Amino acid sequence: MTLPIERTQAVLRTEQFLLDLLDPKKTARVPKEIRKQAYLCLRHYPNGYDLKHINESFEDLLSDE
């Protein structure tokens, strides 16, 4: 069973991986098309702020029960 913190960490690690793909200093010799796809994936990808907001919204739903 996956815990919420494990899911959050997976999302944050994935974000960092995609950001690293965009940086030629960190990932040399990555084709332009791969960098473009990483950029497109990140355009609407949830960041740490979004995850915190989602978590707080979820807590509000649980307190209504």
CNS distance restraints for C-alpha pairs under 8 A (distance, minus, plus):
assign (resid   2 and name CA) (resid   6 and name CA) 6.30 0.50 0.50
assign (resid   2 and name CA) (resid   7 and name CA) 6.92 0.50 0.50
assign (resid   3 and name CA) (resid   7 and name CA) 6.51 0.50 0.50
assign (resid   4 and name CA) (resid   8 and name CA) 6.20 0.50 0.50
assign (resid   5 and name CA) (resid   9 and name CA) 6.08 0.50 0.50
assign (resid   6 and name CA) (resid  10 and name CA) 6.13 0.50 0.50
assign (resid   7 and name CA) (resid  11 and name CA) 6.29 0.50 0.50
assign (resid   8 and name CA) (resid  12 and name CA) 6.27 0.50 0.50
assign (resid   8 and name CA) (resid  51 and name CA) 7.36 0.50 0.50
assign (resid   9 and name CA) (resid  13 and name CA) 6.00 0.50 0.50
assign (resid  10 and name CA) (resid  14 and name CA) 6.06 0.50 0.50
assign (resid  11 and name CA) (resid  15 and name CA) 6.20 0.50 0.50
assign (resid  11 and name CA) (resid  46 and name CA) 7.97 0.50 0.50
assign (resid  12 and name CA) (resid  16 and name CA) 6.30 0.50 0.50
assign (resid  12 and name CA) (resid  47 and name CA) 7.20 0.50 0.50
assign (resid  12 and name CA) (resid  48 and name CA) 7.15 0.50 0.50
assign (resid  13 and name CA) (resid  17 and name CA) 6.16 0.50 0.50
assign (resid  14 and name CA) (resid  18 and name CA) 6.24 0.50 0.50
assign (resid  15 and name CA) (resid  19 and name CA) 6.17 0.50 0.50
assign (resid  15 and name CA) (resid  42 and name CA) 7.24 0.50 0.50
assign (resid  15 and name CA) (resid  45 and name CA) 7.52 0.50 0.50
assign (resid  15 and name CA) (resid  47 and name CA) 7.48 0.50 0.50
assign (resid  16 and name CA) (resid  20 and name CA) 6.07 0.50 0.50
assign (resid  17 and name CA) (resid  21 and name CA) 6.31 0.50 0.50
assign (resid  18 and name CA) (resid  22 and name CA) 6.56 0.50 0.50
assign (resid  18 and name CA) (resid  38 and name CA) 5.41 0.50 0.50
assign (resid  18 and name CA) (resid  39 and name CA) 7.52 0.50 0.50
assign (resid  18 and name CA) (resid  41 and name CA) 7.93 0.50 0.50
assign (resid  18 and name CA) (resid  42 and name CA) 7.16 0.50 0.50
assign (resid  19 and name CA) (resid  23 and name CA) 6.68 0.50 0.50
assign (resid  19 and name CA) (resid  38 and name CA) 7.49 0.50 0.50
assign (resid  19 and name CA) (resid  39 and name CA) 7.95 0.50 0.50
assign (resid  19 and name CA) (resid  42 and name CA) 7.95 0.50 0.50
assign (resid  20 and name CA) (resid  24 and name CA) 7.95 0.50 0.50
assign (resid  20 and name CA) (resid  26 and name CA) 5.91 0.50 0.50
assign (resid  20 and name CA) (resid  27 and name CA) 6.46 0.50 0.50
assign (resid  21 and name CA) (resid  26 and name CA) 7.34 0.50 0.50
assign (resid  21 and name CA) (resid  27 and name CA) 5.77 0.50 0.50
assign (resid  21 and name CA) (resid  30 and name CA) 7.37 0.50 0.50
assign (resid  21 and name CA) (resid  34 and name CA) 7.84 0.50 0.50
assign (resid  21 and name CA) (resid  35 and name CA) 6.03 0.50 0.50
assign (resid  21 and name CA) (resid  38 and name CA) 6.70 0.50 0.50
assign (resid  22 and name CA) (resid  27 and name CA) 7.67 0.50 0.50
assign (resid  22 and name CA) (resid  35 and name CA) 5.26 0.50 0.50
assign (resid  22 and name CA) (resid  36 and name CA) 7.95 0.50 0.50
assign (resid  22 and name CA) (resid  38 and name CA) 6.73 0.50 0.50
assign (resid  22 and name CA) (resid  39 and name CA) 6.91 0.50 0.50
assign (resid  23 and name CA) (resid  27 and name CA) 6.17 0.50 0.50
assign (resid  24 and name CA) (resid  28 and name CA) 4.96 0.50 0.50
assign (resid  24 and name CA) (resid  29 and name CA) 7.48 0.50 0.50
assign (resid  24 and name CA) (resid  30 and name CA) 7.53 0.50 0.50
assign (resid  30 and name CA) (resid  34 and name CA) 6.63 0.50 0.50
assign (resid  30 and name CA) (resid  35 and name CA) 6.94 0.50 0.50
assign (resid  31 and name CA) (resid  35 and name CA) 6.57 0.50 0.50
assign (resid  32 and name CA) (resid  36 and name CA) 6.07 0.50 0.50
assign (resid  33 and name CA) (resid  37 and name CA) 6.19 0.50 0.50
assign (resid  34 and name CA) (resid  38 and name CA) 6.20 0.50 0.50
assign (resid  35 and name CA) (resid  39 and name CA) 6.18 0.50 0.50
assign (resid  36 and name CA) (resid  40 and name CA) 6.22 0.50 0.50
assign (resid  37 and name CA) (resid  41 and name CA) 6.14 0.50 0.50
assign (resid  38 and name CA) (resid  42 and name CA) 6.27 0.50 0.50
assign (resid  39 and name CA) (resid  43 and name CA) 6.30 0.50 0.50
assign (resid  40 and name CA) (resid  44 and name CA) 7.97 0.50 0.50
assign (resid  41 and name CA) (resid  45 and name CA) 6.46 0.50 0.50
assign (resid  46 and name CA) (resid  50 and name CA) 5.36 0.50 0.50
assign (resid  46 and name CA) (resid  51 and name CA) 6.41 0.50 0.50
assign (resid  47 and name CA) (resid  51 and name CA) 6.26 0.50 0.50
assign (resid  48 and name CA) (resid  52 and name CA) 6.20 0.50 0.50
assign (resid  49 and name CA) (resid  53 and name CA) 6.26 0.50 0.50
assign (resid  50 and name CA) (resid  54 and name CA) 6.09 0.50 0.50
assign (resid  51 and name CA) (resid  55 and name CA) 6.07 0.50 0.50
assign (resid  52 and name CA) (resid  56 and name CA) 6.20 0.50 0.50
assign (resid  53 and name CA) (resid  57 and name CA) 6.12 0.50 0.50
assign (resid  54 and name CA) (resid  58 and name CA) 6.12 0.50 0.50
assign (resid  55 and name CA) (resid  59 and name CA) 6.28 0.50 0.50
assign (resid  56 and name CA) (resid  60 and name CA) 6.45 0.50 0.50
assign (resid  57 and name CA) (resid  61 and name CA) 6.57 0.50 0.50
assign (resid  58 and name CA) (resid  62 and name CA) 6.46 0.50 0.50
assign (resid  59 and name CA) (resid  63 and name CA) 6.33 0.50 0.50
assign (resid  60 and name CA) (resid  64 and name CA) 6.57 0.50 0.50
assign (resid  61 and name CA) (resid  65 and name CA) 7.23 0.50 0.50
